[in-house]
Amino acid sequence: MDTMNHKKKFVTFVSSLVLMMLVISPIFATTADAAAVLESPVAATANLGQSFEILARGRAGDLPAERSEFKAIYFTNMTLRFTIVARGERAVLLDVLGGRFSLNSTVFLFDEGIGFAARPERSDLNVTVVFRFKINMTGPDGVEAQLVLLGGVKRVPGRAPLLIMRGLVTVGSSAYVFRQLGRIHRIQP
């Protein structure tokens, strides 16, 4: 009985992973230099200097050779604070103010990072905003690491926006993939 539940959970997990890859992969295929990113309708309504915080949790695992081999073995927690530093007609440029990312009990502190947010031009992505961050981190004993995060904002009627994220953490020669769900809120000055 326990083996059957484990198999069901594994099939559900793999199916979710495949679905997430199908939804997010067009975003990875899109090239986005800073000039192009800063030209979307979302940028026109953003205020420079506004700061936000993302609180998220999820699961991570070692980077598998093939997607079907992925096994979530770590719990993740993330706090990410950022501010809007530039805006264009189509998007906003974001600067990381600080934060932390944890794999189980191993905590990495954010040193510096940059990101962008834009409205997707394709309606089949089922998100209202896409965003991406690249963040340098420091772990225990001064170990340097890097986090690349890609996500989308999904509007849920009657609730705060839901952030659906996935990414890659590189620590030395080790790499971990993760998925997280989170919420975002404005930081009051």
KOLMARLO-974322 format. One record per atom (N, C-alpha, C): residue in one letter; x, y, z. Coordinates in steps of 0.2 Angstrom, whole numbers, padded with zeros to 4 digits, always signed. Example, Ala and Ser with C-alpha at 12.3 -4.5 7.8 and 13.67 -1.06 7.14 Angstrom:
a+0066-0028+0039a+0062-0022+0039a+0066-0016+0039s+0064-0011+0035s+0068-0005+0036s+0064+0000+0039
// end
This chain:
m+0004-0006+0000m+0000+0000+0000m+0004+0006+0000d+0010+0006+0004d+0014+0012+0005d+0018+0013-0002t+0020+0008-0005t+0023+0008-0012t+0018+0011-0017m+0012+0009-0017m+0007+0012-0022m+0006+0020-0021n+0006+0022-0014n+0005+0029-0013n+0012+0033-0015h+0017+0030-0014h+0024+0033-0016h+0024+0033-0024k+0022+0028-0027k+0021+0028-0035k+0016+0034-0037k+0011+0034-0034k+0006+0039-0036k+0009+0046-0035k+0012+0048-0029k+0015+0054-0028k+0021+0055-0033f+0024+0051-0035f+0030+0051-0040f+0027+0053-0047v+0022+0050-0049v+0018+0051-0055v+0015+0058-0055t+0012+0060-0050t+0010+0067-0049t+0015+0072-0050f+0021+0071-0046f+0026+0075-0046f+0029+0076-0053v+0030+0071-0056v+0033+0071-0063v+0028+0074-0068s+0022+0073-0067s+0017+0076-0072s+0017+0084-0071s+0018+0086-0064s+0018+0093-0063s+0024+0096-0066l+0030+0092-0065l+0036+0095-0068l+0036+0096-0075v+0033+0091-0079v+0032+0091-0086v+0027+0097-0088l+0022+0098-0084l+0017+0103-0086l+0021+0110-0085m+0024+0111-0079m+0028+0117-0078m+0033+0118-0083m+0036+0113-0086m+0041+0114-0091m+0038+0116-0098l+0032+0114-0099l+0028+0116-0105l+0026+0123-0105v+0024+0125-0099v+0022+0132-0098v+0027+0137-0098i+0033+0135-0094i+0038+0140-0093i+0043+0140-0099s+0044+0134-0103s+0049+0134-0108s+0049+0139-0113p+0043+0142-0115p+0043+0147-0120p+0047+0153-0117i+0046+0154-0111i+0049+0160-0108i+0057+0159-0108f+0060+0153-0107f+0067+0152-0108f+0069+0153-0115a+0065+0152-0120a+0067+0152-0127a+0067+0160-0129t+0064+0164-0125t+0064+0171-0127t+0070+0175-0125t+0073+0178-0130t+0079+0182-0128t+0077+0188-0126a+0080+0191-0121a+0078+0197-0118a+0084+0201-0116d+0086+0206-0120d+0091+0210-0117d+0088+0216-0114a+0092+0220-0110a+0089+0225-0106a+0085+0230-0110a+0087+0232-0116a+0083+0237-0120a+0076+0234-0122a+0076+0228-0124a+0069+0225-0126a+0065+0224-0120v+0068+0222-0114v+0064+0221-0108v+0061+0227-0105l+0064+0233-0106l+0062+0239-0103l+0056+0242-0108e+0053+0238-0111e+0048+0241-0116e+0041+0237-0116s+0038+0237-0110s+0031+0233-0110s+0027+0238-0106p+0020+0236-0107p+0015+0241-0103p+0016+0241-0096v+0018+0235-0092v+0019+0235-0085v+0024+0241-0083a+0028+0243-0087a+0033+0247-0085a+0030+0254-0084a+0026+0256-0088a+0023+0263-0088a+0019+0264-0081t+0017+0259-0078t+0013+0260-0072t+0018+0259-0065a+0024+0257-0066a+0028+0256-0060a+0031+0262-0058n+0032+0263-0052n+0036+0269-0049n+0043+0267-0048l+0048+0271-0050l+0055+0270-0048l+0056+0271-0041g+0060+0266-0038g+0061+0266-0031g+0056+0262-0027q+0051+0260-0030q+0046+0256-0026q+0050+0249-0024s+0049+0247-0018s+0052+0241-0016s+0047+0235-0014f+0049+0229-0015f+0044+0223-0014f+0048+0218-0011e+0044+0213-0008e+0047+0207-0005e+0043+0201-0007i+0047+0196-0009i+0044+0189-0011i+0046+0185-0005l+0041+0181-0003l+0041+0176+0002l+0039+0169-0001a+0043+0164-0002a+0042+0158-0005a+0045+0152-0002r+0041+0146-0004r+0044+0140-0002r+0043+0135-0007g+0047+0129-0007g+0046+0124-0012g+0050+0118-0010r+0052+0115-0016r+0056+0109-0015r+0062+0109-0021a+0067+0106-0019a+0073+0106-0024a+0076+0099-0024g+0080+0098-0029g+0084+0092-0030g+0090+0093-0034d+0094+0088-0034d+0100+0088-0038d+0098+0088-0045l+0102+0092-0049l+0101+0093-0056l+0102+0086-0060p+0096+0083-0062p+0096+0077-0065p+0099+0077-0072a+0101+0071-0075a+0104+0071-0082a+0097+0071-0086e+0092+0068-0084e+0086+0068-0088e+0080+0070-0083r+0075+0074-0086r+0069+0076-0082r+0066+0071-0078s+0065+0065-0081s+0062+0059-0077s+0066+0057-0071e+0072+0059-0070e+0076+0056-0065e+0076+0061-0059f+0072+0067-0059f+0072+0072-0054f+0069+0069-0048k+0072+0070-0042k+0069+0068-0036k+0070+0074-0031a+0064+0076-0028a+0065+0082-0023a+0067+0079-0017i+0073+0082-0014i+0075+0079-0008i+0077+0085-0003y+0076+0091-0005y+0077+0097-0001y+0071+0101+0000f+0070+0104+0006f+0065+0110+0006f+0068+0116+0005t+0065+0121+0002t+0068+0127+0001t+0063+0133+0004n+0067+0138+0006n+0063+0144+0008n+0067+0150+0005m+0063+0155+0003m+0067+0161+0000m+0063+0167+0003t+0067+0172+0004t+0065+0179+0005t+0069+0183+0001l+0066+0187-0004l+0069+0191-0009l+0066+0198-0009r+0071+0203-0007r+0069+0210-0007r+0072+0214-0013f+0068+0217-0017f+0070+0221-0023f+0067+0227-0024t+0070+0232-0028t+0067+0238-0030t+0067+0239-0037i+0063+0244-0039i+0063+0245-0046i+0068+0251-0048v+0072+0250-0052v+0078+0255-0054v+0077+0258-0060a+0073+0255-0065a+0072+0258-0072a+0066+0255-0074r+0063+0259-0079r+0057+0257-0082r+0057+0259-0089g+0054+0255-0093g+0053+0257-0100g+0046+0256-0102e+0045+0256-0108e+0038+0256-0111e+0035+0249-0110r+0039+0244-0110r+0037+0237-0109r+0039+0233-0103a+0043+0235-0099a+0045+0231-0093a+0049+0236-0088v+0051+0233-0082v+0055+0236-0077v+0061+0232-0076l+0066+0236-0074l+0072+0233-0072l+0073+0233-0064l+0075+0227-0061l+0074+0227-0054l+0081+0226-0051d+0083+0228-0045d+0089+0227-0042d+0088+0224-0035v+0091+0219-0034v+0091+0215-0028v+0093+0219-0022l+0089+0220-0017l+0092+0223-0010l+0094+0219-0005g+0092+0212-0005g+0094+0208+0000g+0089+0202+0000g+0091+0197+0004g+0087+0191+0005g+0091+0185+0007r+0088+0179+0007r+0091+0173+0008r+0087+0167+0005f+0091+0162+0004f+0088+0156+0001f+0091+0150+0005s+0087+0145+0006s+0089+0140+0010s+0087+0133+0007l+0092+0129+0007l+0091+0122+0005l+0091+0118+0012n+0086+0115+0014n+0085+0112+0021n+0088+0117+0026s+0093+0115+0029s+0096+0120+0034s+0102+0124+0032t+0104+0123+0026t+0110+0127+0023t+0107+0134+0020v+0109+0139+0023v+0107+0146+0021v+0112+0150+0017f+0109+0153+0012f+0113+0157+0007f+0111+0164+0008l+0115+0169+0009l+0113+0176+0009l+0114+0179+0002f+0109+0183+0000f+0110+0187-0006f+0115+0193-0006d+0120+0193-0010d+0125+0198-0010d+0123+0204-0015e+0121+0202-0021e+0119+0206-0027e+0115+0203-0032g+0111+0206-0035g+0108+0203-0041g+0104+0208-0045i+0101+0206-0050i+0097+0210-0055i+0092+0206-0058g+0087+0209-0060g+0081+0205-0063g+0077+0210-0067f+0072+0207-0070f+0067+0211-0074f+0060+0208-0073a+0055+0212-0075a+0048+0210-0075a+0045+0213-0081a+0040+0209-0084a+0037+0211-0090a+0031+0208-0091r+0026+0211-0095r+0020+0207-0096r+0021+0203-0102p+0019+0196-0102p+0020+0192-0108p+0016+0194-0114e+0019+0194-0120e+0015+0195-0126e+0011+0189-0128r+0012+0183-0126r+0008+0178-0127r+0003+0176-0122s-0003+0175-0124s-0008+0174-0119s-0009+0167-0116d-0005+0162-0120d-0006+0155-0118d-0001+0154-0112l+0002+0158-0109l+0007+0157-0103l+0002+0157-0097n-0004+0160-0097n-0008+0160-0091n-0005+0163-0085v-0001+0168-0086v+0001+0173-0081v+0001+0180-0083t+0000+0184-0078t+0000+0191-0080t+0006+0195-0080v+0011+0193-0077v+0018+0196-0077v+0023+0190-0077v+0029+0190-0081v+0034+0186-0080v+0040+0190-0077f+0044+0186-0073f+0050+0189-0070f+0056+0185-0070r+0062+0187-0070r+0068+0183-0070r+0073+0187-0065f+0077+0183-0061f+0082+0186-0057f+0088+0182-0058k+0094+0185-0057k+0101+0182-0057k+0104+0185-0051i+0105+0180-0046i+0108+0183-0039i+0114+0179-0037n+0119+0183-0035n+0125+0180-0032n+0124+0180-0025m+0126+0174-0022m+0125+0173-0015m+0131+0170-0011t+0131+0171-0004t+0136+0168+0000t+0133+0163+0005g+0136+0157+0005g+0134+0152+0009g+0138+0151+0016p+0137+0146+0019p+0141+0144+0025p+0149+0144+0023d+0153+0147+0028d+0160+0147+0027d+0162+0151+0021g+0158+0156+0019g+0160+0160+0013g+0159+0157+0006v+0156+0151+0006v+0155+0148-0001v+0151+0152-0005e+0154+0153-0012e+0150+0157-0016e+0145+0153-0020a+0139+0156-0022a+0134+0152-0025a+0130+0157-0030q+0126+0154-0034q+0122+0159-0039q+0115+0156-0040l+0110+0160-0040l+0104+0158-0040l+0101+0161-0047v+0098+0157-0051v+0094+0160-0057v+0087+0158-0056l+0082+0163-0056l+0075+0162-0054l+0071+0164-0060l+0066+0160-0062l+0061+0162-0067l+0054+0161-0064g+0050+0166-0065g+0043+0165-0063g+0038+0169-0066g+0032+0168-0064g+0026+0171-0067g+0021+0173-0061v+0017+0178-0062v+0012+0180-0057v+0006+0178-0060k+0002+0174-0056k-0004+0171-0057k-0009+0175-0053r-0014+0178-0056r-0020+0181-0052r-0025+0176-0050v-0026+0176-0043v-0031+0172-0040v-0037+0176-0038p-0043+0176-0040p-0049+0180-0038p-0049+0180-0030g-0050+0186-0027g-0051+0187-0020g-0045+0185-0016r-0039+0184-0019r-0033+0183-0015r-0027+0187-0018a-0022+0187-0014a-0016+0190-0017a-0013+0186-0023p-0009+0190-0027p-0006+0186-0033p-0002+0180-0030l-0002+0175-0034l+0002+0169-0033l+0008+0169-0037l+0014+0168-0035l+0020+0168-0039l+0022+0161-0040i+0023+0159-0046i+0025+0152-0048i+0032+0152-0050m+0037+0149-0047m+0044+0150-0049m+0047+0144-0049r+0053+0144-0053r+0057+0138-0054r+0064+0141-0055g+0069+0137-0054g+0076+0140-0055g+0081+0135-0054l+0087+0138-0053l+0093+0134-0053l+0098+0137-0048v+0101+0133-0043v+0106+0135-0039v+0112+0132-0040t+0118+0136-0041t+0124+0133-0042t+0129+0134-0037v+0132+0129-0034v+0136+0130-0028v+0142+0126-0030g+0148+0130-0032g+0154+0126-0034g+0152+0122-0040s+0154+0116-0040s+0152+0111-0046s+0145+0108-0045s+0142+0109-0040s+0135+0106-0038s+0130+0111-0041a+0124+0108-0044a+0119+0111-0046a+0112+0108-0043y+0108+0113-0042y+0101+0110-0039y+0096+0114-0043v+0090+0110-0044v+0085+0113-0047v+0079+0114-0042f+0075+0119-0043f+0070+0120-0038f+0063+0123-0041r+0058+0122-0037r+0052+0125-0039r+0049+0128-0032q+0046+0134-0033q+0043+0137-0027q+0036+0140-0029l+0032+0141-0024l+0026+0145-0024l+0027+0151-0019g+0025+0157-0020g+0026+0162-0016g+0021+0168-0016r+0022+0173-0012r+0018+0179-0012r+0022+0185-0012i+0020+0190-0015i+0024+0196-0015i+0020+0202-0012h+0023+0206-0008h+0020+0212-0005h+0025+0218-0006r+0022+0224-0005r+0026+0230-0006r+0029+0232+0001i+0035+0234+0001i+0039+0236+0007i+0037+0244+0008q+0035+0245+0013q+0033+0253+0015q+0040+0256+0017p+0041+0262+0014p+0047+0266+0016p+0047+0268+0023
// end
